[in-house]
Amino acid sequence: MQGFAESHYYLLVPLVSIVIFLVVMSLILWSLNRRETEQQQDTLYRNVAWAQQQIRLNMLAIQDQVSSLARDTAAKPQDVAHFQNTASELMQNHADIVFMNWLDASQRPRWAAPADSPFASRLQGSAQHPMEDELLVAFRAARDSRRSAYSTLIYDASGASYIVVQVPVLREREFLGTISAVYSVEGLLIHELPQELGDKFKVSFIDTHNNELATTSTRPPLPRDVSYELLLDPPGHSLAVRIYSYPAVGNFVNNTLVWLIAGLSCFVLWSLWSLWRHTRQRFEAQQALFNETSFRRAMENSIVIGMRVLDLQGHITYVNPAFCRMTGWDEPDLMNRAPPYPYWPKDDIHEMQRRIDMTLRGKAPSHGFEIRVQRKDGTIFYARMFVSPLVDAHGRQTGWMSSLTDISEPKRAREELAAAHERFTTVLESLDASVSVLAVDKAELLFANRYYRQLFGTRPEGHLELSGGGELSPTSLDHIDMVDAFAGLPAASLTDTAAETQEIYLPTHQKWFEVRRQYIQWVDGHLAQLQVATDITARRHAEELARQEEERLQFTGRLTTMGEMASSLAHELNQPLAAINNYCMGTAALVRAGRTSPETLLPALEKTSQQAVRAGMIIKRIRAFVKRSEPKRQPSSIYEIVADAVGLAEIEARKRRIRIVTELPAGLPQINVDPVLIEQVLMNLLKNAAEAMHGYTPPPGQRRDPTVRLHVERRDKSIEFQVSDHGPGVDEATIERLFEPFFSTKSDGMGMGLNICRSIIESHHGRLWVENNEIDGVRNGCTFCILLPLESDTTSGSGGGL
């Protein structure tokens, strides 16, 4: 053993040296490769920054020319010919611009160049054909900020991508509309990218989803290609430029050295391994000889079963150490002893003598004896003894070999198991729930407790009826399908699955049951179905009453909100009605004066219609908001929910001279909610924010900002709504109690609004919380946050009601 350890040590020294050499060479090669990669990355960064700068400068130059055209258009009257000539000249100088037009403040087209472009119908808006969301966001951004705004990417029928810049047309501070210029993304890459950069690298434009919009090379990128990308600003939020470098030619000398070093190292390792294997084989042969000599002695000393040998007359001729440990008697005390043996209990001497006589006559049972054994200290334990003939090498019987096994612990476990089974059966029989086990391969009821027998007797059809199948017979089609479905599957693959829960109504008993089912492996190894059915009729009735009460409370909250806004609603409706009256009186005056013509009457009639539509929309929103209906979840547009909520809340906010600003990104998905309930929550939060800011005087040094902001954004698989104000905020002592029922920070508040809002959001599996806004450590209003999942569980509950 020592010789093998020393040879193993000598073999380890060259092995460690070779490993260290390989590690050092690998670190050197890795460092050189890393330095080359960093240089390549640095070159890519400089080139992509240059490309980004050139394209940005060209786009800013084009934007300045479009802004100049907008200023000329606003400064003095122009005709369509002058606009088209100027636009055509600009498009000739910049081939990446494919279309230009002028939209007035109502999104109606004035002039376009060229007029027959397919973009002429897309870059305009009307009540019948509203402008696309991407273009509408850019139009509103240019209108609100009075600065140029870029849209996100738009696509034509062939899949080509474009970007639209909206340049506002302003006369002093009056917004007259926008001049739109449509950029071709592919044209930007062709005409605005320096030619020498496109010859050296593959340059591509990509969107936010990593889709390639335009490229200078059709060669597909390879995994080993190095790339770098930067956002293009403007527009920045939807377009980036990426540069790929082509792989460099490999270094033949370096590669040859690497393979040569690796080959020599492998050869030396193989030589060392061969020497080590030869040395180990010699050591294993020596160790086998040593193990063979000590095997029998170790077996006798380590076996846990007591072994005893009797001669043909019943004398003990051999006992192993385990037998002595079990009985407590030493080997000299037992050798050559005849019956009765010292480990026989005094009360069992006659029974033990009868059994030893049976053994000596060769009539011992094959399954052995269960006996009691008395230790030397007088304690008793239970054991099982097996007896077999002892035959020598010549085939003659020389005695009897007995094996003794202590079964005290298994016997005690069996007794405890029987007692536990009796207790378990007592508990199952006392349950007020139905417990049953049904065999899958045949309609046989394996177990049923007392409650099950009271409902269905001993029929297996009750188990199937609680499974939702109604009254089924053992040979019914549903049962046969279930057996076929699980035929051939291992039981373990079904018993590992979690239990499924289902609520079942039994018309025959007029009760609701919560049924839990799971496939188990029965004691005989066959697959069975365990089913526990609990009576939940009272709970279902209570839940239905609670849901109805919550629905009435939500409806009352909407009515209360409308009552508080009654004066504001009347004022809001009075404006369009007064405008309609004035337009009608003016039209009547023109008719009486005889100065009627389609050109003079049509504008007045159109404005009258617009005011009537405005009044109708206000009434429609109020009716939809206060209309009592069953909560119903459905795929709903976030834009429509926000528009309706802001439309109602803006009435109250305008009365208090508070402005509501919405921030909605384009491309938001639909959300599965009850739109009326979510609109109720948003309107309540907007109304509370306006009330908190009304009459509030900020601390000295803090600017008053009478604006409520509604911000919406997508977070992974959720949608977050944020309602922010610049009011006094919420005290830290009351921020945790703000959503409690009947708790209010307002003198005339009922304390139920925020509690209803949180109940509505939680019924949609969402969250509602509040945070204080701080600027330089000073409280500046608060923000109410709503987080709603995009994929809500529509199978539970009633679709949003409480």
Salt bridges, closest charged atoms under 4 A:
GLU38 OE2 - ARG34 NE 3.27
ASP42 OD2 - ARG46 NH1 2.10
ASP104 OD2 - ARG108 NE 3.53
GLU132 OE2 - ARG122 NE 2.76
ASP144 OD1 - ARG143 NE 3.36
GLU212 OE2 - LYS202 NZ 3.92
ASP225 OD2 - ARG219 NH1 2.89
GLU229 OE1 - ARG242 NH2 2.46
GLU284 OE2 - ARG280 NE 3.13
ASP311 OD2 - HIS315 ND1 3.58
ASP333 OD2 - LYS376 NZ 3.81
ASP348 OD2 - ARG372 NE 2.94
GLU351 OE2 - ARG354 NH2 2.52
GLU351 OE2 - ARG355 NE 3.07
GLU370 OE1 - ARG384 NH2 3.25
GLU370 OE2 - LYS411 NZ 3.29
ASP392 OD2 - ARG396 NE 3.58
GLU409 OE2 - ARG412 NH2 1.94
GLU416 OE2 - ARG412 NH1 2.39
GLU429 OE1 - ARG453 NH2 2.77
ASP432 OD1 - ARG450 NH2 3.95
GLU444 OE1 - LYS442 NZ 3.01
GLU461 OE1 - ARG459 NH1 3.82
GLU500 OE1 - ARG517 NH2 3.39
GLU503 OE2 - ARG539 NH2 3.13
GLU503 OE1 - ARG540 NH1 2.15
GLU514 OE2 - ARG539 NH2 3.65
ASP524 OD2 - HIS526 ND1 3.40
ASP535 OD2 - LYS511 NZ 3.89
GLU543 OE2 - ARG539 NE 3.55
GLU544 OE2 - ARG547 NH2 2.79
GLU549 OE2 - ARG552 NH2 2.15
GLU551 OE1 - ARG547 NH1 3.24
GLU564 OE1 - LYS687 NZ 2.37
GLU572 OE2 - ARG614 NH2 3.07
GLU572 OE1 - ARG654 NH1 2.45
GLU630 OE1 - ARG547 NH1 3.37
ASP644 OD1 - ARG621 NE 3.62
GLU650 OE1 - ARG654 NH2 3.76
GLU652 OE2 - ARG656 NH2 2.95
GLU663 OE2 - ARG709 NH1 3.35
GLU663 OE1 - HIS711 ND1 2.92
GLU691 OE2 - ARG656 NH2 3.96
GLU691 OE2 - LYS687 NZ 2.78
GLU691 OE1 - LYS746 NZ 2.87
ASP705 OD2 - HIS726 NE2 3.29
GLU713 OE2 - HIS711 NE2 3.72
GLU713 OE2 - ARG715 NH2 2.87
GLU720 OE1 - ARG715 NE 2.10
ASP731 OD1 - ARG779 NH1 3.18
GLU740 OE1 - ARG737 NE 3.40
